[in-house]
Amino acid sequence: MTAIIMGLAVALYVIVYFTYGKFLEKKVIGATDKAEVPSSRFNDGVDFVPTRKFVLFGHHFASIAGAAPIVGPAIAMAYGWLPGLLWVWLGNMFLGATHDYFSLSASVRYDGKSIQYISSRLLGKFTGASFAWFILFLCVLVVAAFAAIVGGLFVKVPGAASAFLFMILAALVLGFLLYRTKLSFGLSTLIGIVMLFAAIFVGNAFPIRFSYSAWMVIFFFYIIIAASIPVTVLLQPRDYLNSFLLYLGLLLGGIAAFLSIKAFTAPAFTVFAPLIIKGQSTPFWPAIPLIIACGSLSGFHSLVASGTSSKQLASEKDGLFIGYGAMFTEGILSTLAIISIAAFGISVLGEMNLPQLKQTLSGSWSQYTSVINSSKIGGAANMFIISFSSMVSSALPVTFQFVKILTAMWVASFAMTTLDTTNRLARYVVSELAEPLKNISQPLHRIFTNKWIASVIPAFLGILLAWTGSWVVLWPAFSSANQLLASITMITISAWIYKKLNKKHMPIALIPGIFFWISVSAAMVWYLLKVVPVYVKTDPVQGYIVSGIMIIMLILNCMLMVSFIKNFRKKEME
């Protein structure tokens, strides 16, 4: 079964990329390698930097992926493996990849400006300002959710924590070699790869054991610094190294899936509404967008595409490979997560000497959520790590422990990349929101547009929310904001296609945008009515903060839709 699903996934993705993807590139966007791109026109060596497409692919994929394409599908296994797999494939191929590619292309055509800026031009300044506040709230929730996940992972797998820290040192050295010396790109890359694997081995030999709270403090300072320094110092070289972790992980996982030829022990389908979020019955619709976000469709990707990647794209023709291709790679990663847990999720518990959990899961798959959240497992991310490691070590001549450290490093590296990229994006948003202060108070304007201060604000709020480690509740809050942003972005893109490209192609963006807007709005209402009251009883402060943020986002969401309806057919704003 593992080989059949893996082979089918690869075949489908290749076919869709070279048919539907090429149609979007040629007929809808009309991409050309002759157009001057923002990275060349505004080259400043800090944010606007023409970048090789394989280096940029590494940054873009590592930034959009994080732990999301793993955690979401791992949680959704409570529905069985088939519903989540179909949601990933159909959403990823025809919605998520389209969303990412359109966001990147639109930003390139608007001088590397953010998606909220594009929205203000197409749908009015009020829409752009509302959009910016919405994005800021999302960034705070992204920081909170991913900090909580990685903090728990580092406590559970200390070898991954030390390996990550050593990889940061390797990335700094690689950045110096790439941009400050005359070494060739190939030789610098080879040295970087050697340092990367040295970091994994050294990390495994010298694990760092800090408490969860200590990691939260470290994350706070790390994401502020990483979000404020030039992209060539850390962001690009680290994400370039991350891409090799990605390639190795996908290669090992893909080969293992083909060679293991193992039947799925997980059921194809369980029930429509299993107990998932805070012990509440969680209906597949409309709640599935709160469970599987980035593996299928993610609004956060539009922030990366229009926030950092569009400023580094060297040619319009690279856009399909970066935007569309990276999202397809994320879909393959989500597919591997589902395959490994479906085939090895039960047996691996026995290999870990956890017979009680194995017996519980074998007896009733309805206990799946409580099993993965037990202190012995440590969450959905670690469930994937141990299942994936078992699959690879059973099919290839590598030890379980080595694959476990490699996989944990893989998950942590992508999640940490998302953390500081999010904080960089939030810095841009804070600066944009501070622009009206320019005519009111110059000192205040200088304070809030200062890159260090603008980085502190989202970092502080996000880490504060993550402090208790309640990622199980933070995850659907992040996902709801994430998916709402995706729907609003698709609606904005439909206005761009209508006004600037070809009207007949508008439904490609508008129809999925409206569908997701309805689905996620309904899911957020369900979450506020069913989950938040339970959360407030156990953790009143964070419960009220999360519910307050979600209520504000719902209001902004409705305001944005009204603005879209009013301004859709009007001329572009100046």
C-alpha positions in Angstrom: 0.0 0.0 0.0 2.8 2.4 0.8 4.3 1.9 -2.7 1.0 2.3 -4.4 0.1 5.6 -2.7 3.6 7.0 -3.2 3.7 6.1 -6.8 0.3 7.6 -7.5 1.2 10.8 -5.7 4.4 11.3 -7.8 2.6 10.6 -11.0 -0.2 12.9 -10.3 2.1 15.8 -9.2 4.3 15.5 -12.3 1.3 15.4 -14.7 -0.5 18.4 -13.1 2.7 20.5 -12.9 3.4 20.1 -16.6 -0.2 20.6 -17.7 -2.2 22.8 -15.4 0.9 24.6 -14.0 2.2 25.4 -17.5 -1.3 26.6 -18.5 -1.2 29.1 -15.6 2.3 30.3 -16.5 1.7 30.8 -20.2 -2.0 31.6 -20.6 -3.0 33.3 -17.3 0.2 35.0 -16.0 2.1 35.3 -19.3 5.5 35.1 -17.5 8.6 36.1 -19.4 12.3 36.1 -18.7 12.7 39.5 -20.4 10.9 41.6 -17.8 13.0 43.4 -15.2 12.1 42.1 -11.8 12.1 43.9 -8.4 15.2 42.1 -7.1 17.3 43.7 -9.9 15.5 47.1 -10.0 15.7 47.7 -6.3 18.8 45.7 -5.3 19.8 46.9 -1.9 21.7 43.9 -0.6 19.3 43.5 2.4 15.8 42.5 1.2 16.0 42.9 -2.6 18.7 40.5 -3.8 18.6 38.6 -7.2 19.0 34.9 -6.1 19.7 31.6 -7.9 16.4 29.8 -8.2 17.6 26.7 -6.3 18.8 28.8 -3.4 15.5 30.7 -3.4 13.6 27.5 -3.7 15.3 26.4 -0.4 14.3 29.6 1.3 10.8 29.6 0.0 10.0 26.0 0.7 11.6 26.1 4.2 9.6 29.2 5.0 6.2 28.0 3.8 6.5 24.5 5.2 7.6 24.7 8.8 6.0 21.8 10.7 2.6 22.5 9.2 2.5 19.9 6.3 3.5 17.3 8.9 1.5 18.3 11.9 -1.8 18.9 10.1 -2.0 15.6 8.3 -0.8 13.8 11.4 -3.7 15.2 13.4 -6.1 14.5 10.6 -5.3 10.8 10.8 -8.1 10.7 13.4 -10.5 10.8 10.4 -8.6 7.9 8.8 -5.9 8.2 6.2 -8.2 8.6 3.1 -10.1 11.9 3.9 -6.9 13.7 4.8 -5.0 12.4 1.8 -7.8 13.5 -0.6 -7.9 16.9 1.0 -4.1 17.3 0.6 -4.0 16.2 -3.0 -7.0 18.0 -4.4 -6.4 21.2 -2.4 -2.7 21.2 -3.0 -2.8 20.6 -6.7 -5.6 22.9 -7.8 -5.9 25.5 -5.0 -2.8 25.8 -2.8 -0.2 25.7 -5.6 -2.3 28.2 -7.7 -2.6 30.5 -4.7 1.1 30.5 -4.1 2.1 31.0 -7.7 -0.4 33.8 -8.2 0.7 35.6 -5.0 4.3 35.5 -6.1 3.6 36.7 -9.6 1.3 39.5 -8.5 3.9 40.8 -6.0 6.6 40.7 -8.7 4.3 42.8 -11.0 3.8 45.2 -8.1 7.5 45.9 -7.4 7.8 43.2 -4.7 5.0 44.8 -2.7 3.0 42.8 -0.1 -0.3 41.2 -0.7 -2.0 43.7 1.5 -0.6 46.6 -0.6 -1.9 44.9 -3.7 -5.2 44.6 -2.0 -5.3 48.3 -1.2 -4.5 49.1 -4.9 -7.2 46.8 -6.2 -9.9 47.1 -3.5 -9.3 50.3 -1.7 -7.1 51.7 1.1 -9.5 50.6 3.8 -9.2 47.0 2.5 -5.5 47.2 2.6 -5.4 48.5 6.2 -7.8 45.9 7.4 -5.8 43.3 5.6 -2.6 44.4 7.3 -4.1 44.1 10.8 -5.5 40.7 9.8 -2.0 39.6 8.7 -0.4 40.9 11.9 -2.7 38.8 14.0 -1.9 35.8 11.9 1.8 36.3 12.3 1.4 36.4 16.1 -0.5 33.1 16.0 2.1 31.5 13.6 4.9 32.5 16.0 2.9 31.1 19.0 1.9 27.8 17.4 5.3 27.0 15.9 7.3 28.1 19.0 5.1 25.8 21.1 5.6 22.9 18.7 9.4 23.3 18.4 9.9 24.0 22.1 8.1 20.7 22.9 10.1 18.9 20.3 13.5 20.2 21.6 12.6 19.0 25.1 11.6 15.6 23.7 14.5 15.2 21.3 17.4 17.2 22.7 19.8 15.9 20.0 17.7 17.8 17.4 18.0 21.0 19.5 21.8 20.9 19.6 22.0 19.9 15.9 19.9 22.9 15.0 22.2 25.3 16.9 25.2 23.8 15.2 23.4 24.2 11.8 22.9 27.9 12.5 26.7 28.2 12.9 27.2 26.3 9.6 24.7 28.6 7.9 26.6 31.7 9.1 29.8 30.3 7.7 28.2 29.4 4.4 26.7 32.9 4.1 30.2 34.3 4.5 31.6 31.9 1.9 28.8 32.6 -0.6 28.8 36.4 -0.4 32.1 37.5 1.2 34.7 35.3 -0.5 35.7 34.4 -4.1 35.0 30.7 -3.6 32.9 29.2 -6.3 29.2 28.5 -5.7 29.7 24.8 -6.0 32.6 24.6 -3.6 30.8 26.8 -1.1 27.8 24.5 -1.4 29.9 21.4 -0.8 31.5 22.9 2.3 28.0 23.8 3.5 26.7 20.3 3.1 29.6 18.8 4.9 29.0 21.2 7.8 25.3 20.4 7.8 25.9 16.7 8.3 28.6 17.4 10.8 26.0 19.4 12.8 23.7 16.4 12.8 26.4 14.0 14.1 27.7 16.5 16.7 24.2 17.3 17.8 23.4 13.6 18.2 26.6 13.2 20.3 26.1 16.3 22.4 22.4 16.8 23.1 21.4 20.1 24.7 18.8 19.7 27.5 16.9 23.0 28.3 13.5 23.4 29.8 10.5 24.4 27.7 10.5 27.9 29.2 14.3 28.3 28.5 13.6 27.5 24.9 10.9 30.1 24.7 13.3 32.8 25.9 16.0 31.6 23.4 13.4 31.7 20.6 12.3 35.2 21.5 15.8 36.7 21.1 16.7 34.4 18.1 13.7 35.4 15.9 14.2 39.1 16.7 17.8 39.0 15.5 17.2 36.7 12.6 14.3 38.8 11.3 16.4 42.0 11.4 19.7 41.2 9.9 20.3 41.1 6.1 18.9 38.0 4.3 22.4 37.1 3.0 23.8 36.6 6.5 21.5 33.9 7.8 18.1 33.5 6.0 19.4 32.5 2.6 22.3 30.3 3.5 20.3 28.5 6.3 17.3 27.9 4.1 19.7 26.7 1.3 21.1 24.2 3.8 17.6 23.3 4.8 16.8 22.4 1.2 19.4 19.6 1.3 17.7 18.3 4.5 14.5 18.4 2.5 15.9 16.5 -0.5 17.5 13.9 1.7 14.4 13.4 3.8 12.1 13.2 0.7 14.6 10.8 -1.0 14.9 8.5 2.0 11.1 8.6 2.6 10.2 8.1 -1.0 12.6 5.1 -1.4 11.5 3.6 1.9 7.8 3.9 0.9 8.4 2.1 -2.3 10.6 -0.6 -0.7 8.7 -1.3 2.5 5.5 -2.4 0.6 3.6 -2.4 3.9 -0.1 -2.5 4.3 -1.8 0.3 6.2 -2.7 -0.5 9.8 -4.7 2.7 10.1 -8.3 2.6 8.9 -9.2 4.4 5.7 -12.1 6.2 7.4 -13.2 6.3 11.0 -16.1 8.7 11.8 -17.2 12.1 10.4 -16.6 13.9 13.8 -13.9 12.2 15.9 -12.7 13.8 19.2 -9.8 16.0 18.1 -9.7 19.6 19.3 -9.8 19.9 23.1 -11.7 16.6 23.3 -14.6 17.9 21.3 -16.4 16.2 18.4 -14.7 17.8 15.4 -16.7 17.5 12.1 -14.7 17.0 8.9 -16.5 19.9 7.4 -16.2 22.7 8.2 -13.4 21.9 10.6 -10.9 20.3 8.3 -9.3 23.6 7.2 -8.5 24.1 10.9 -6.6 20.8 11.0 -4.8 20.6 7.6 -3.6 24.0 6.6 -0.3 24.2 4.7 -0.4 20.7 3.3 -3.4 21.8 1.2 -3.9 25.6 1.1 -2.2 28.2 3.2 -2.6 32.0 3.3 0.7 32.3 5.1 2.4 31.3 1.8 1.1 34.5 0.2 3.0 36.5 2.9 6.2 34.6 2.1 5.7 34.9 -1.6 5.0 38.6 -1.6 7.1 39.4 1.5 10.5 37.8 0.8 10.5 35.6 -2.2 9.3 38.2 -4.7 12.1 40.4 -3.6 14.7 37.7 -4.5 13.2 36.2 -7.7 15.8 36.6 -10.5 13.3 36.0 -13.3 9.6 35.8 -13.9 10.1 32.4 -15.5 11.5 31.1 -12.2 8.1 31.8 -10.6 6.4 28.5 -11.5 9.3 26.5 -10.1 9.4 28.5 -6.9 5.7 29.1 -6.2 4.0 26.2 -7.8 6.8 23.7 -7.4 7.5 24.4 -3.7 3.8 23.9 -2.9 3.8 20.6 -4.8 6.9 19.5 -2.8 4.9 20.3 0.4 2.1 18.1 -0.9 4.6 15.2 -1.3 5.8 15.8 2.3 2.3 15.7 3.6 1.7 12.5 1.6 4.8 10.9 3.2 3.5 11.9 6.7 0.2 10.2 6.0 1.8 7.1 4.5 4.3 6.6 7.4 1.7 7.0 10.2 -0.9 4.9 8.4 1.6 2.0 7.9 3.8 2.3 11.0 1.8 4.3 13.5 0.8 1.3 15.6 3.8 -1.0 15.3 6.2 1.8 16.2 4.6 2.1 19.6 5.6 -1.5 20.3 9.1 -0.8 19.1 9.3 2.1 21.6 8.3 -0.2 24.4 4.9 1.4 24.8 2.6 -1.6 24.7 -0.2 0.1 26.5 -0.5 2.8 23.9 -0.1 0.3 21.1 -3.0 -1.8 22.6 -5.1 1.3 23.0 -4.6 2.4 19.4 -5.1 -1.2 18.1 -8.3 -1.5 20.1 -9.9 1.7 19.0 -8.6 4.3 16.5 -11.0 6.8 18.2 -8.2 7.1 20.9 -5.7 8.3 18.3 -5.7 12.0 19.3 -5.2 11.2 23.0 -2.4 8.7 22.2 -0.4 11.2 20.1 -0.9 13.9 22.7 0.3 11.7 25.6 3.5 12.6 27.4 5.1 9.5 26.0 4.6 10.6 22.4 4.7 14.4 22.7 2.4 15.5 19.9 1.7 15.1 16.2 5.2 16.2 15.1 6.9 13.5 17.2 4.3 10.9 16.0 5.5 11.6 12.5 9.2 11.5 13.5 9.0 8.1 15.1 6.7 6.6 12.3 8.8 8.0 9.5 12.0 6.9 11.2 10.6 3.4 11.6 9.6 3.2 7.9 13.0 4.4 6.7 15.1 2.2 9.1 13.0 -0.9 8.3 13.6 -0.5 4.5 17.1 1.0 4.3 20.4 0.1 6.1 20.3 3.0 8.5 19.6 3.0 12.3 16.3 4.2 13.8 18.2 6.6 16.1 20.1 8.3 13.2 16.9 8.7 11.2 15.1 10.0 14.2 17.7 12.8 14.8 17.7 13.6 11.1 13.9 13.8 10.9 13.6 15.8 14.1 16.3 18.2 12.8 14.3 18.3 9.5 11.0 19.2 11.3 12.7 21.7 13.7 14.7 23.4 11.0 11.7 24.1 8.9 9.6 25.2 11.8 12.3 27.6 13.1 12.7 29.0 9.6 9.0 29.7 9.6 9.3 31.4 13.0 11.9 34.0 12.0 10.5 34.5 8.5 7.2 35.2 10.1 8.7 37.7 12.4 10.4 39.4 9.4 7.1 39.6 7.6 5.4 40.9 10.8 8.2 43.6 10.9 7.1 44.7 7.5 3.5 44.8 8.5 4.2 46.8 11.7 6.2 49.3 9.6 3.3 49.6 7.1 0.7 50.1 9.8 2.9 52.9 11.3 3.0 54.9 8.1 0.0 57.2 9.1 2.1 58.2 12.2 4.5 60.0 9.8 2.0 63.0 9.6 1.1 62.8 13.2 4.3 62.2 15.2 7.7 61.8 13.5 9.4 60.4 16.7 6.6 57.7 17.0 6.9 56.9 13.4 10.7 56.4 13.7 10.2 54.1 16.7 7.6 51.8 15.1 9.4 51.6 11.8 12.7 50.8 13.4 13.4 47.2 12.3 14.4 46.1 15.8 11.4 47.5 17.6 9.1 46.3 14.8 10.5 42.8 15.3 10.1 42.8 19.1 6.3 43.4 19.0 5.2 40.2 17.2 7.9 38.2 18.9 6.8 39.2 22.4 3.1 38.6 21.7 3.7 35.2 20.0 6.1 33.8 22.6 3.7 35.0 25.4 0.9 32.9 23.8 3.2 30.0 23.4 4.5 30.1 27.0 2.2 27.4 28.4 2.8 25.1 25.4 -0.9 24.7 24.5 -0.2 24.0 20.8 -3.2 21.8 20.5 -5.5 24.8 21.0 -3.2 27.3 19.2 -3.0 25.1 16.1 -6.6 25.5 15.0 -6.5 29.2 15.9 -3.5 29.6 13.6 -5.0 27.4 10.9 -8.3 29.3 10.9 -6.5 32.7 10.4 -4.2 31.0 7.9 -7.0 29.6 5.8 -9.1 32.8 6.0 -6.1 34.7 4.7 -5.8 32.2 1.8 -9.5 32.8 0.8 -9.1 36.6 1.0 -5.8 36.4 -1.0 -7.5 34.3 -3.7 -10.4 36.9 -3.8 -7.8 39.7 -4.2 -6.0 37.7 -6.9 -9.3 37.3 -8.7 -9.6 41.1 -8.8 -6.1 41.3 -10.1 -6.8 38.9 -12.9 -10.1 40.7 -13.7 -8.5 44.2 -13.8 -4.9 43.5 -15.0 -4.8 40.2 -16.9 -7.7 38.4 -18.6 -11.3 38.5 -17.2 -12.2 35.1 -18.5 -9.6 33.5 -16.1 -11.1 35.2 -13.0 -13.1 32.1 -11.8 -9.8 30.1 -11.4 -9.2 32.3 -8.2 -12.6 33.5 -7.3 -14.5 30.2 -7.0 -12.0 28.5 -4.6 -11.7 31.8 -2.7 -15.4 32.0 -2.0 -15.6 28.3 -1.1 -12.8 28.6 1.4 -14.2 31.9 2.8 -17.5 30.2 3.6 -15.8 27.0 4.9 -13.3 28.7 7.2 -15.8 31.4 8.5 -18.1 28.5 9.5 -15.2 26.6 11.1 -14.2 29.7 13.2 -17.7 30.1 14.4 -17.8 26.4 15.4 -14.4 26.8 17.2 -15.6 29.9 19.1 -18.8 28.2 20.2 -17.5 24.7 21.0 -13.8 24.8 21.8 -13.0 28.2 23.3 -15.5 27.8 26.3 -13.6 24.6 27.2 -10.2 26.3 26.8 -11.3 29.3 28.9 -12.1 26.9 31.8 -8.6 25.4 31.9 -6.6 28.5 30.9 -8.7 31.7 31.2 -6.0 34.2 30.2 -4.8 32.5 27.0 -8.4 31.4 26.2 -9.7 35.0 26.3 -6.7 36.2 24.3 -7.1 33.6 21.6 -10.9 34.1 21.4 -10.4 37.9 21.3 -8.0 37.6 18.4 -10.4 35.3 16.5 -13.4 37.5 17.0 -11.5 40.5 15.7 -10.3 38.5 12.7 -13.9 37.4 12.0 -15.0 41.0 12.0 -12.2 42.1 9.8 -13.0 39.1 7.5 -16.5 40.3 7.0 -15.4 43.8 6.5 -12.9 42.7 3.8 -15.6 40.7 2.0 -18.0 43.8 2.0 -15.2 45.9 0.7 -14.4 43.4 -2.1 -18.1 43.3 -3.2 -18.2 47.2 -3.3 -14.8 47.7 -5.1 -14.5 44.6 -7.3 -15.5 46.3 -10.6 -14.0 49.7 -9.8 -10.8 50.9 -11.4 -7.4 50.3 -9.7 -6.6 52.8 -7.0 -3.6 55.1 -7.3 
